[in-house]
Amino acid sequence: MPIPVQDLQPENIEGHRHYQRAKGAVPMKFPRLLIMIVLAAGLILLVSPLTAQSVNTPTVIYQTAFSTDPQWTTNNPNLDYWDAVNGTYHFSIEPSNGGYTYVPVPYNSGSFTLEYDLLLQQVDPLASFRLGFSGTSMDRTNGPNVITEFTSTPKGNLFWLRVVTPNQKLVQVSSQAGSYGGPTVTYELNRMYHVQVIYDNDTQIVTERVTDKVSGQLVWSYFVNTYESLYGMNRLYLGSVGDYNPLNLYATGYIDNVRLSGPPALSTPTPSASPTLSLPPTYTPRPATTATTAPPAPTPTQTSPSSLLLAAAALVVSGVWVVVQCHKKN
């Protein structure tokens, strides 16, 4: 039977230590070292996902949620104005009246993602809602210009993506069956949409994605290839400059949550595309006679941040268990 520690006299302490070593007692330094290693590994795994998320965060060039006056410039203040009550921006775009609203943005060149929320209340025949990213002219017929349009045509309420390159080449596609090769897709009034325009400077592809704001379901998406780099856009605008349809027709509604972003400021080199730029296959848009929609490239498998967090939590729990066991033995 081991000698109780409280009964040990100074002359018996050394003998007791030899006795414990003979029984295979683990020195206290080993558990402490093990605990330090386990806890350090857990902290590393916990910090790694957070670091990865910060590295992959897009660089915001401009954004507004219209909770305060965005100070946009307009020549149509009776039709286009900030709605302070609803925290949105009201517009009423009339063809051929030359009306515009814009905000300058500090963009020079490179990939970007433009997104906004849209609610259309009225779109008269031959009228169009138009939000573009252009130079100072803000003219839908002049480049550089990347334009998203919701139009009312004899073929239905169509989505459009139009791009005029810096060299004045027009490439465009609509949600009408004869334009992009799929079934005709139309938009609805009084339904909130989230619109994204994604430009990848490496492939020179511009993609438009329209989703239902409430459900998140994809409504329509397609793309054009510019075959040259885009640059020189410095204004986000709403307007009818370069529109030659009749007057007294209106596209009326609200926009919200406008955001223009570029690639992450710090990015980890990877052979795959940036996660903010989900690219379709290369396609030559109209006037080509046929167009085939190919399935998107598979996304590389990545370790989920939640899995890393679970592993880190397991290591921390193991460390705590070791501490408890050591205290019980002592």
Secondary structure as GFF3:
##gff-version 3
##sequence-region A 1 330
A	DSSP	three_ten_helix	5	7	.	.	.	ID=ss1
A	DSSP	alpha_helix	10	22	.	.	.	ID=ss2
A	DSSP	alpha_helix	29	55	.	.	.	ID=ss3
A	DSSP	beta_strand	58	64	.	.	.	ID=ss4
A	DSSP	beta_strand	73	74	.	.	.	ID=ss5
A	DSSP	beta_strand	81	83	.	.	.	ID=ss6
A	DSSP	beta_strand	88	93	.	.	.	ID=ss7
A	DSSP	beta_strand	100	104	.	.	.	ID=ss8
A	DSSP	beta_strand	112	123	.	.	.	ID=ss9
A	DSSP	beta_strand	128	134	.	.	.	ID=ss10
A	DSSP	beta_strand	145	153	.	.	.	ID=ss11
A	DSSP	beta_strand	156	164	.	.	.	ID=ss12
A	DSSP	beta_strand	170	174	.	.	.	ID=ss13
A	DSSP	alpha_helix	177	180	.	.	.	ID=ss14
A	DSSP	beta_strand	192	200	.	.	.	ID=ss15
A	DSSP	beta_strand	205	212	.	.	.	ID=ss16
A	DSSP	beta_strand	218	225	.	.	.	ID=ss17
A	DSSP	beta_strand	235	239	.	.	.	ID=ss18
A	DSSP	beta_strand	251	264	.	.	.	ID=ss19
A	DSSP	alpha_helix	305	329	.	.	.	ID=ss20
###
